[in-house]
Amino acid sequence: MNKDIAAGKWKQAKGKVREWWGDLTDDDVTRINGKFETFVGVLQERYGYSREQAEEEIERFMREYETETPSPTR
């Protein structure tokens, strides 16, 4: 299953990612670029999370981000 974050959503989510994980640098966020596996690795490096913990944190973030962010209207 592809868990990558679509490029458009990633552009919008970057600010919230920095709020949630304040230790991430701009370079970290640029390197992640919406790629789930890279995101997991960066959280493991910066926070010492296990792989499972990093995945759970990202999934929790995405659930909460989706409920906070209104869908664009047509």
Biopython code that builds the backbone (N, CA, C, O; Angstrom):
import numpy as np
from Bio.PDB.StructureBuilder import StructureBuilder

atoms = [
    (1, "MET", "N", (0.835, -1.180, 0.000)),
    (1, "MET", "CA", (0.000, 0.000, 0.000)),
    (1, "MET", "C", (0.882, 1.246, 0.000)),
    (1, "MET", "O", (1.828, 1.339, 0.783)),
    (2, "ASN", "N", (0.580, 2.186, -0.862)),
    (2, "ASN", "CA", (1.349, 3.412, -0.950)),
    (2, "ASN", "C", (0.859, 4.399, 0.104)),
    (2, "ASN", "O", (-0.287, 4.848, 0.069)),
    (3, "LYS", "N", (1.736, 4.726, 1.030)),
    (3, "LYS", "CA", (1.360, 5.648, 2.098)),
    (3, "LYS", "C", (1.953, 7.034, 1.880)),
    (3, "LYS", "O", (1.836, 7.901, 2.746)),
    (4, "ASP", "N", (2.587, 7.250, 0.734)),
    (4, "ASP", "CA", (3.174, 8.558, 0.476)),
    (4, "ASP", "C", (2.083, 9.623, 0.470)),
    (4, "ASP", "O", (0.929, 9.348, 0.142)),
    (5, "ILE", "N", (2.463, 10.827, 0.831)),
    (5, "ILE", "CA", (1.540, 11.952, 0.871)),
    (5, "ILE", "C", (1.638, 12.664, -0.474)),
    (5, "ILE", "O", (2.731, 13.022, -0.912)),
    (6, "ALA", "N", (0.510, 12.866, -1.120)),
    (6, "ALA", "CA", (0.491, 13.514, -2.421)),
    (6, "ALA", "C", (1.217, 14.855, -2.360)),
    (6, "ALA", "O", (1.168, 15.556, -1.350)),
    (7, "ALA", "N", (1.888, 15.197, -3.452)),
    (7, "ALA", "CA", (2.711, 16.406, -3.493)),
    (7, "ALA", "C", (1.929, 17.653, -3.075)),
    (7, "ALA", "O", (2.437, 18.467, -2.303)),
    (8, "GLY", "N", (0.722, 17.811, -3.564)),
    (8, "GLY", "CA", (-0.079, 18.978, -3.208)),
    (8, "GLY", "C", (-0.402, 19.032, -1.732)),
    (8, "GLY", "O", (-0.341, 20.090, -1.107)),
    (9, "LYS", "N", (-0.747, 17.878, -1.179)),
    (9, "LYS", "CA", (-1.048, 17.822, 0.260)),
    (9, "LYS", "C", (0.205, 18.070, 1.081)),
    (9, "LYS", "O", (0.147, 18.705, 2.133)),
    (10, "TRP", "N", (1.339, 17.570, 0.603)),
    (10, "TRP", "CA", (2.584, 17.741, 1.349)),
    (10, "TRP", "C", (2.924, 19.223, 1.473)),
    (10, "TRP", "O", (3.346, 19.681, 2.535)),
    (11, "LYS", "N", (2.740, 19.975, 0.379)),
    (11, "LYS", "CA", (3.014, 21.410, 0.432)),
    (11, "LYS", "C", (2.185, 22.070, 1.524)),
    (11, "LYS", "O", (2.685, 22.928, 2.251)),
    (12, "GLN", "N", (0.928, 21.675, 1.642)),
    (12, "GLN", "CA", (0.047, 22.246, 2.660)),
    (12, "GLN", "C", (0.407, 21.747, 4.059)),
    (12, "GLN", "O", (0.293, 22.497, 5.028)),
    (13, "ALA", "N", (0.833, 20.508, 4.174)),
    (13, "ALA", "CA", (1.058, 19.875, 5.476)),
    (13, "ALA", "C", (2.398, 20.242, 6.106)),
    (13, "ALA", "O", (2.575, 20.055, 7.310)),
    (14, "LYS", "N", (3.334, 20.753, 5.333)),
    (14, "LYS", "CA", (4.686, 20.998, 5.848)),
    (14, "LYS", "C", (4.700, 21.858, 7.108)),
    (14, "LYS", "O", (5.434, 21.559, 8.050)),
    (15, "GLY", "N", (3.909, 22.906, 7.137)),
    (15, "GLY", "CA", (3.882, 23.773, 8.318)),
    (15, "GLY", "C", (3.392, 23.040, 9.546)),
    (15, "GLY", "O", (3.945, 23.201, 10.634)),
    (16, "LYS", "N", (2.352, 22.232, 9.378)),
    (16, "LYS", "CA", (1.821, 21.455, 10.506)),
    (16, "LYS", "C", (2.831, 20.408, 10.968)),
    (16, "LYS", "O", (2.950, 20.137, 12.163)),
    (17, "VAL", "N", (3.550, 19.825, 10.025)),
    (17, "VAL", "CA", (4.587, 18.841, 10.374)),
    (17, "VAL", "C", (5.615, 19.501, 11.281)),
    (17, "VAL", "O", (6.024, 18.914, 12.283)),
    (18, "ARG", "N", (6.036, 20.714, 10.940)),
    (18, "ARG", "CA", (7.020, 21.430, 11.763)),
    (18, "ARG", "C", (6.455, 21.778, 13.137)),
    (18, "ARG", "O", (7.193, 21.798, 14.122)),
    (19, "GLU", "N", (5.125, 22.057, 13.214)),
    (19, "GLU", "CA", (4.502, 22.323, 14.516)),
    (19, "GLU", "C", (4.506, 21.066, 15.370)),
    (19, "GLU", "O", (4.832, 21.127, 16.555)),
    (20, "TRP", "N", (4.147, 19.919, 14.782)),
    (20, "TRP", "CA", (4.055, 18.663, 15.525)),
    (20, "TRP", "C", (5.428, 18.185, 15.970)),
    (20, "TRP", "O", (5.610, 17.751, 17.108)),
    (21, "TRP", "N", (6.378, 18.269, 15.072)),
    (21, "TRP", "CA", (7.719, 17.773, 15.345)),
    (21, "TRP", "C", (8.687, 18.934, 15.231)),
    (21, "TRP", "O", (9.336, 19.117, 14.201)),
    (22, "GLY", "N", (8.778, 19.714, 16.294)),
    (22, "GLY", "CA", (9.571, 20.933, 16.297)),
    (22, "GLY", "C", (11.061, 20.732, 16.100)),
    (22, "GLY", "O", (11.765, 21.678, 15.746)),
    (23, "ASP", "N", (11.559, 19.525, 16.321)),
    (23, "ASP", "CA", (12.985, 19.273, 16.136)),
    (23, "ASP", "C", (13.350, 19.043, 14.677)),
    (23, "ASP", "O", (14.533, 18.978, 14.341)),
    (24, "LEU", "N", (12.356, 18.920, 13.806)),
    (24, "LEU", "CA", (12.656, 18.733, 12.393)),
    (24, "LEU", "C", (13.122, 20.053, 11.790)),
    (24, "LEU", "O", (12.552, 21.109, 12.062)),
    (25, "THR", "N", (14.146, 19.980, 10.983)),
    (25, "THR", "CA", (14.665, 21.167, 10.317)),
    (25, "THR", "C", (13.960, 21.342, 8.972)),
    (25, "THR", "O", (13.265, 20.444, 8.496)),
    (26, "ASP", "N", (14.154, 22.515, 8.371)),
    (26, "ASP", "CA", (13.627, 22.733, 7.020)),
    (26, "ASP", "C", (14.219, 21.703, 6.062)),
    (26, "ASP", "O", (13.528, 21.212, 5.169)),
    (27, "ASP", "N", (15.498, 21.376, 6.248)),
    (27, "ASP", "CA", (16.138, 20.367, 5.400)),
    (27, "ASP", "C", (15.480, 19.000, 5.572)),
    (27, "ASP", "O", (15.302, 18.270, 4.597)),
    (28, "ASP", "N", (15.118, 18.649, 6.815)),
    (28, "ASP", "CA", (14.428, 17.379, 7.061)),
    (28, "ASP", "C", (13.112, 17.336, 6.297)),
    (28, "ASP", "O", (12.795, 16.353, 5.627)),
    (29, "VAL", "N", (12.354, 18.419, 6.411)),
    (29, "VAL", "CA", (11.040, 18.481, 5.775)),
    (29, "VAL", "C", (11.189, 18.417, 4.254)),
    (29, "VAL", "O", (10.404, 17.754, 3.576)),
    (30, "THR", "N", (12.190, 19.101, 3.728)),
    (30, "THR", "CA", (12.448, 19.049, 2.288)),
    (30, "THR", "C", (12.840, 17.638, 1.869)),
    (30, "THR", "O", (12.389, 17.144, 0.835)),
    (31, "ARG", "N", (13.676, 16.992, 2.668)),
    (31, "ARG", "CA", (14.118, 15.626, 2.354)),
    (31, "ARG", "C", (12.952, 14.649, 2.393)),
    (31, "ARG", "O", (12.874, 13.755, 1.551)),
    (32, "ILE", "N", (12.049, 14.800, 3.347)),
    (32, "ILE", "CA", (10.892, 13.900, 3.462)),
    (32, "ILE", "C", (10.039, 13.992, 2.206)),
    (32, "ILE", "O", (9.676, 12.973, 1.618)),
    (33, "ASN", "N", (9.719, 15.218, 1.794)),
    (33, "ASN", "CA", (8.977, 15.474, 0.560)),
    (33, "ASN", "C", (7.759, 14.574, 0.381)),
    (33, "ASN", "O", (7.431, 14.177, -0.737)),
    (34, "GLY", "N", (7.091, 14.254, 1.485)),
    (34, "GLY", "CA", (5.864, 13.467, 1.412)),
    (34, "GLY", "C", (6.074, 11.971, 1.314)),
    (34, "GLY", "O", (5.101, 11.223, 1.222)),
    (35, "LYS", "N", (7.312, 11.514, 1.330)),
    (35, "LYS", "CA", (7.600, 10.078, 1.208)),
    (35, "LYS", "C", (7.531, 9.410, 2.582)),
    (35, "LYS", "O", (8.287, 9.745, 3.493)),
    (36, "PHE", "N", (6.621, 8.472, 2.704)),
    (36, "PHE", "CA", (6.358, 7.820, 3.989)),
    (36, "PHE", "C", (7.616, 7.179, 4.571)),
    (36, "PHE", "O", (7.934, 7.395, 5.741)),
    (37, "GLU", "N", (8.324, 6.403, 3.776)),
    (37, "GLU", "CA", (9.511, 5.694, 4.285)),
    (37, "GLU", "C", (10.581, 6.674, 4.759)),
    (37, "GLU", "O", (11.221, 6.451, 5.786)),
    (38, "THR", "N", (10.771, 7.747, 4.018)),
    (38, "THR", "CA", (11.745, 8.761, 4.418)),
    (38, "THR", "C", (11.296, 9.443, 5.702)),
    (38, "THR", "O", (12.108, 9.709, 6.588)),
    (39, "PHE", "N", (10.002, 9.727, 5.798)),
    (39, "PHE", "CA", (9.427, 10.351, 6.995)),
    (39, "PHE", "C", (9.702, 9.468, 8.213)),
    (39, "PHE", "O", (10.125, 9.963, 9.258)),
    (40, "VAL", "N", (9.463, 8.177, 8.080)),
    (40, "VAL", "CA", (9.716, 7.235, 9.172)),
    (40, "VAL", "C", (11.186, 7.317, 9.591)),
    (40, "VAL", "O", (11.492, 7.421, 10.779)),
    (41, "GLY", "N", (12.083, 7.271, 8.622)),
    (41, "GLY", "CA", (13.515, 7.311, 8.923)),
    (41, "GLY", "C", (13.943, 8.590, 9.613)),
    (41, "GLY", "O", (14.746, 8.555, 10.546)),
    (42, "VAL", "N", (13.421, 9.709, 9.167)),
    (42, "VAL", "CA", (13.780, 10.993, 9.775)),
    (42, "VAL", "C", (13.284, 11.059, 11.219)),
    (42, "VAL", "O", (14.004, 11.533, 12.098)),
    (43, "LEU", "N", (12.062, 10.587, 11.469)),
    (43, "LEU", "CA", (11.559, 10.584, 12.855)),
    (43, "LEU", "C", (12.382, 9.645, 13.733)),
    (43, "LEU", "O", (12.604, 9.932, 14.909)),
    (44, "GLN", "N", (12.830, 8.540, 13.176)),
    (44, "GLN", "CA", (13.687, 7.636, 13.945)),
    (44, "GLN", "C", (15.009, 8.327, 14.298)),
    (44, "GLN", "O", (15.496, 8.207, 15.423)),
    (45, "GLU", "N", (15.580, 9.044, 13.341)),
    (45, "GLU", "CA", (16.843, 9.748, 13.577)),
    (45, "GLU", "C", (16.688, 10.853, 14.614)),
    (45, "GLU", "O", (17.467, 10.931, 15.563)),
    (46, "ARG", "N", (15.683, 11.707, 14.435)),
    (46, "ARG", "CA", (15.535, 12.894, 15.282)),
    (46, "ARG", "C", (14.984, 12.593, 16.667)),
    (46, "ARG", "O", (15.366, 13.241, 17.642)),
    (47, "TYR", "N", (14.082, 11.608, 16.762)),
    (47, "TYR", "CA", (13.381, 11.364, 18.022)),
    (47, "TYR", "C", (13.691, 10.024, 18.661)),
    (47, "TYR", "O", (13.240, 9.754, 19.775)),
    (48, "GLY", "N", (14.452, 9.179, 17.979)),
    (48, "GLY", "CA", (14.778, 7.877, 18.538)),
    (48, "GLY", "C", (13.593, 6.929, 18.571)),
    (48, "GLY", "O", (13.589, 5.961, 19.332)),
    (49, "TYR", "N", (12.573, 7.205, 17.737)),
    (49, "TYR", "CA", (11.407, 6.334, 17.669)),
    (49, "TYR", "C", (11.788, 4.984, 17.075)),
    (49, "TYR", "O", (12.701, 4.884, 16.255)),
    (50, "SER", "N", (11.075, 3.953, 17.501)),
    (50, "SER", "CA", (11.159, 2.679, 16.795)),
    (50, "SER", "C", (10.419, 2.861, 15.474)),
    (50, "SER", "O", (9.672, 3.826, 15.308)),
    (51, "ARG", "N", (10.618, 1.950, 14.545)),
    (51, "ARG", "CA", (9.921, 2.042, 13.262)),
    (51, "ARG", "C", (8.403, 2.049, 13.485)),
    (51, "ARG", "O", (7.680, 2.853, 12.897)),
    (52, "GLU", "N", (7.943, 1.145, 14.339)),
    (52, "GLU", "CA", (6.503, 1.049, 14.613)),
    (52, "GLU", "C", (5.971, 2.348, 15.216)),
    (52, "GLU", "O", (4.906, 2.825, 14.826)),
    (53, "GLN", "N", (6.702, 2.908, 16.151)),
    (53, "GLN", "CA", (6.266, 4.155, 16.793)),
    (53, "GLN", "C", (6.230, 5.296, 15.780)),
    (53, "GLN", "O", (5.290, 6.091, 15.785)),
    (54, "ALA", "N", (7.229, 5.388, 14.919)),
    (54, "ALA", "CA", (7.253, 6.440, 13.901)),
    (54, "ALA", "C", (6.061, 6.303, 12.960)),
    (54, "ALA", "O", (5.409, 7.292, 12.627)),
    (55, "GLU", "N", (5.782, 5.078, 12.535)),
    (55, "GLU", "CA", (4.638, 4.851, 11.638)),
    (55, "GLU", "C", (3.329, 5.250, 12.313)),
    (55, "GLU", "O", (2.473, 5.885, 11.697)),
    (56, "GLU", "N", (3.179, 4.874, 13.578)),
    (56, "GLU", "CA", (1.956, 5.218, 14.315)),
    (56, "GLU", "C", (1.809, 6.724, 14.460)),
    (56, "GLU", "O", (0.710, 7.260, 14.312)),
    (57, "GLU", "N", (2.916, 7.414, 14.752)),
    (57, "GLU", "CA", (2.864, 8.868, 14.905)),
    (57, "GLU", "C", (2.474, 9.556, 13.601)),
    (57, "GLU", "O", (1.679, 10.496, 13.607)),
    (58, "ILE", "N", (3.027, 9.095, 12.490)),
    (58, "ILE", "CA", (2.697, 9.685, 11.194)),
    (58, "ILE", "C", (1.226, 9.446, 10.868)),
    (58, "ILE", "O", (0.527, 10.352, 10.413)),
    (59, "GLU", "N", (0.766, 8.232, 11.102)),
    (59, "GLU", "CA", (-0.638, 7.916, 10.826)),
    (59, "GLU", "C", (-1.573, 8.734, 11.706)),
    (59, "GLU", "O", (-2.622, 9.184, 11.244)),
    (60, "ARG", "N", (-1.206, 8.930, 12.966)),
    (60, "ARG", "CA", (-2.016, 9.759, 13.869)),
    (60, "ARG", "C", (-2.035, 11.204, 13.376)),
    (60, "ARG", "O", (-3.082, 11.850, 13.348)),
    (61, "PHE", "N", (-0.864, 11.698, 12.990)),
    (61, "PHE", "CA", (-0.783, 13.054, 12.453)),
    (61, "PHE", "C", (-1.696, 13.200, 11.236)),
    (61, "PHE", "O", (-2.448, 14.170, 11.140)),
    (62, "MET", "N", (-1.635, 12.252, 10.317)),
    (62, "MET", "CA", (-2.425, 12.359, 9.090)),
    (62, "MET", "C", (-3.925, 12.314, 9.389)),
    (62, "MET", "O", (-4.702, 13.038, 8.767)),
    (63, "ARG", "N", (-4.332, 11.471, 10.333)),
    (63, "ARG", "CA", (-5.758, 11.433, 10.704)),
    (63, "ARG", "C", (-6.208, 12.785, 11.242)),
    (63, "ARG", "O", (-7.246, 13.306, 10.834)),
    (64, "GLU", "N", (-5.437, 13.344, 12.148)),
    (64, "GLU", "CA", (-5.805, 14.625, 12.742)),
    (64, "GLU", "C", (-5.701, 15.755, 11.728)),
    (64, "GLU", "O", (-6.534, 16.662, 11.727)),
    (65, "TYR", "N", (-4.700, 15.715, 10.876)),
    (65, "TYR", "CA", (-4.542, 16.746, 9.856)),
    (65, "TYR", "C", (-5.723, 16.726, 8.895)),
    (65, "TYR", "O", (-6.234, 17.779, 8.514)),
    (66, "GLU", "N", (-6.156, 15.534, 8.505)),
    (66, "GLU", "CA", (-7.296, 15.408, 7.580)),
    (66, "GLU", "C", (-8.569, 15.986, 8.203)),
    (66, "GLU", "O", (-9.372, 16.594, 7.497)),
    (67, "THR", "N", (-8.766, 15.808, 9.504)),
    (67, "THR", "CA", (-9.991, 16.323, 10.126)),
    (67, "THR", "C", (-9.927, 17.834, 10.316)),
    (67, "THR", "O", (-10.966, 18.492, 10.352)),
    (68, "GLU", "N", (-8.719, 18.396, 10.439)),
    (68, "GLU", "CA", (-8.559, 19.847, 10.608)),
    (68, "GLU", "C", (-8.628, 20.602, 9.292)),
    (68, "GLU", "O", (-9.044, 21.761, 9.266)),
    (69, "THR", "N", (-8.229, 19.965, 8.204)),
    (69, "THR", "CA", (-8.100, 20.641, 6.919)),
    (69, "THR", "C", (-9.355, 20.450, 6.087)),
    (69, "THR", "O", (-9.682, 19.325, 5.707)),
    (70, "PRO", "N", (-10.057, 21.526, 5.801)),
    (70, "PRO", "CA", (-11.263, 21.392, 4.983)),
    (70, "PRO", "C", (-10.915, 21.003, 3.557)),
    (70, "PRO", "O", (-9.880, 21.410, 3.028)),
    (71, "SER", "N", (-11.778, 20.220, 2.941)),
    (71, "SER", "CA", (-11.594, 19.840, 1.544)),
    (71, "SER", "C", (-11.881, 21.049, 0.671)),
    (71, "SER", "O", (-12.775, 21.839, 0.974)),
    (72, "PRO", "N", (-11.122, 21.196, -0.418)),
    (72, "PRO", "CA", (-11.402, 22.326, -1.311)),
    (72, "PRO", "C", (-12.777, 22.174, -1.956)),
    (72, "PRO", "O", (-13.202, 21.072, -2.302)),
    (73, "THR", "N", (-13.453, 23.295, -2.108)),
    (73, "THR", "CA", (-14.781, 23.257, -2.733)),
    (73, "THR", "C", (-14.636, 23.500, -4.220)),
    (73, "THR", "O", (-13.698, 24.156, -4.671)),
    (74, "ARG", "N", (-15.561, 22.971, -4.959)),
    (74, "ARG", "CA", (-15.524, 23.142, -6.421)),
    (74, "ARG", "C", (-16.576, 24.110, -6.846)),
    (74, "ARG", "O", (-16.711, 24.392, -8.037)),
]
sb = StructureBuilder()
sb.init_structure("model")
sb.init_model(0)
sb.init_chain("A")
sb.init_seg("    ")
for serial, (resi, resn, name, xyz) in enumerate(atoms, 1):
    if name == "N":
        sb.init_residue(resn, " ", resi, " ")
    sb.init_atom(name, np.array(xyz, "f"), 0.0, 1.0, " ", f" {name:<3s}", serial, name[0])
structure = sb.get_structure()
